[in-house]
Amino acid sequence: CSSDLWVVKAQIHAGGRGKAGGVKVCKTIADVKAAASEIMGKVLVTPQTGAQGKKVHKLWIEEGSQIAKEFYLGVVTDRAISQVIMMASTEGGMEIEEVAAAHPEKIVKVAIDPTTGYQAFHGRKLAKALGLTAEQTKEAVPFFKGIYRAYMEEDCSQVEINPMILTAQGHLAALDAKINFDDNA
């Protein structure tokens, strides 16, 4: 492999894996093997697992990314207004609940009427709030549309990308995602 960096990630159905020791950045293959041995079989306790935690049975090992900036992107349905809410924050990599409590002004929300669906102006508003350049916005608008489309077509109740990153080369990428499906769909 040509990478100078790898990431070993525990695959459990819960957020907060990094803080619980379930995500390790490695510089050598020996470090990857050691991290994999340390994480595999470990019980990770996060705010979403409860005190009992979840045992790690699977790992994901990927090439590291050159991260210039981390963001948060989420999609949920606001049943009170019968619209899909796409939200973004410059505080990626953190738990969004913490950001909402401490800095609610750092979360930008865009309501999308499901009868008209996602429009480019929704994406431009989010991109502007994230401080993306005009060139990055051209990439972000269809990126956000794809997330919205997946949310709608797969009957999701939540799509959360955290972190969504801007690479050192100026491109957007989803490094981690959490997707929940509507059991009543």
C-alpha positions in Angstrom: 0.0 0.0 0.0 1.3 3.5 -0.8 -0.4 5.3 2.0 1.6 7.0 4.8 -1.4 6.8 7.1 -4.1 4.2 7.9 -7.1 4.3 10.1 -8.5 1.3 12.0 -12.2 1.7 12.9 -14.4 -0.5 15.1 -17.6 -1.4 13.4 -20.4 -1.1 16.0 -23.8 0.5 15.7 -23.0 3.5 17.9 -21.5 6.9 17.6 -18.7 8.1 19.8 -16.3 5.3 18.8 -13.3 7.5 18.6 -13.6 8.8 22.1 -14.1 5.2 23.4 -10.9 4.0 21.8 -12.5 2.4 18.7 -10.7 4.5 16.1 -6.9 4.5 15.8 -4.7 6.4 13.3 -1.6 4.4 12.4 1.6 5.3 10.6 3.0 1.8 10.0 1.7 -1.6 9.2 2.9 -2.8 12.5 0.8 -0.1 14.2 -2.2 -1.2 12.1 -1.8 -4.8 13.4 -1.4 -3.6 17.0 -4.4 -1.3 16.8 -6.5 -4.1 15.2 -5.5 -6.5 18.0 -6.3 -3.9 20.6 -9.7 -3.0 19.2 -11.0 -6.4 18.1 -13.1 -8.0 20.9 -13.0 -4.9 23.0 -16.2 -3.7 24.6 -16.7 0.0 23.6 -18.8 2.1 25.9 -20.2 5.3 24.3 -23.1 7.6 25.2 -25.1 5.7 22.5 -24.3 2.1 23.8 -25.3 2.6 27.4 -23.2 1.3 30.3 -23.1 -2.3 28.9 -21.3 -1.1 25.8 -20.9 -3.1 22.5 -18.4 -5.7 21.7 -16.3 -5.2 18.5 -16.7 -8.1 16.1 -15.6 -6.3 12.9 -13.0 -3.7 11.9 -12.7 -1.3 8.9 -9.2 -0.4 7.9 -8.8 2.3 5.4 -6.2 4.6 3.9 -5.9 7.8 5.8 -7.1 11.1 4.4 -5.3 14.4 4.3 -7.9 16.5 6.2 -7.9 20.2 5.8 -11.3 20.7 7.6 -13.9 18.6 9.3 -17.7 19.3 9.0 -21.0 17.7 10.1 -23.9 17.0 7.7 -27.2 15.5 8.8 -30.6 14.8 7.4 -33.8 14.2 9.4 -37.5 14.7 9.1 -39.1 17.4 11.2 -42.6 15.9 11.6 -43.9 19.2 13.1 -43.5 21.0 9.8 -43.6 17.9 7.5 -40.3 18.8 5.9 -36.9 17.3 5.6 -34.2 19.2 7.5 -30.7 19.1 6.1 -28.2 20.5 8.6 -24.5 21.3 8.5 -21.9 22.5 11.0 -18.3 23.6 10.9 -17.9 21.5 14.0 -17.4 18.2 12.4 -15.8 15.3 14.3 -17.7 16.3 17.5 -20.9 14.9 18.7 -23.7 17.1 17.3 -25.6 17.0 20.5 -22.7 18.7 22.3 -22.5 21.3 19.5 -26.3 21.9 19.7 -26.1 22.4 23.4 -23.0 24.6 23.6 -23.1 26.4 20.2 -26.5 26.1 18.5 -25.6 29.0 16.2 -22.9 26.8 14.6 -25.6 24.5 13.2 -27.3 25.7 10.0 -30.6 24.1 9.1 -32.3 24.1 5.7 -35.9 22.9 5.4 -36.7 21.0 2.2 -40.3 20.6 1.2 -40.6 16.9 0.0 -43.1 17.9 -2.7 -40.4 20.0 -4.5 -37.4 18.2 -3.1 -33.8 19.3 -2.9 -32.9 22.3 -5.0 -29.4 23.8 -5.7 -30.1 26.8 -3.6 -30.4 24.5 -0.5 -26.9 23.3 -1.2 -25.5 26.7 -1.8 -26.9 28.0 1.5 -25.3 25.1 3.4 -22.0 25.5 1.5 -21.9 29.2 2.3 -22.5 28.5 6.0 -19.6 26.0 5.9 -17.3 28.7 4.4 -16.7 26.8 1.2 -15.2 28.5 -1.9 -17.1 28.9 -5.1 -15.3 25.9 -6.6 -15.9 23.8 -3.5 -19.6 24.8 -3.6 -19.8 23.4 -7.2 -18.8 20.1 -5.8 -20.9 20.4 -2.5 -24.3 21.1 -4.2 -24.5 17.7 -6.0 -22.8 16.0 -3.0 -25.6 17.2 -0.7 -28.2 16.3 -3.3 -26.9 12.7 -3.3 -27.2 12.5 0.5 -30.8 13.9 0.3 -31.7 11.4 -2.5 -30.3 8.5 -0.5 -32.3 9.7 2.5 -35.6 9.8 0.5 -35.1 6.7 -1.7 -34.0 4.4 1.1 -36.7 5.5 3.5 -34.2 6.8 6.1 -35.1 8.4 9.4 -31.6 9.8 9.8 -28.4 10.2 7.7 -25.5 11.6 9.6 -22.0 12.2 8.1 -19.5 13.0 10.8 -17.0 13.9 9.8 -17.5 15.1 6.3 -14.2 16.5 5.3 -12.5 18.9 3.0 -9.3 17.2 1.8 -6.0 19.0 1.5 -6.7 19.0 -2.3 -10.0 20.9 -1.7 -12.5 18.0 -2.3 -15.4 16.9 -0.1 -15.5 13.3 1.3 -17.6 11.4 3.8 -15.3 9.7 6.3 -18.0 8.2 8.5 -21.7 7.9 8.3 -24.6 6.7 10.4 -27.8 5.8 8.6 -31.1 4.8 10.3 -34.0 3.4 8.4 -37.7 4.1 9.1 -39.2 0.8 10.3 -42.6 2.0 9.3 -41.7 2.8 5.7 
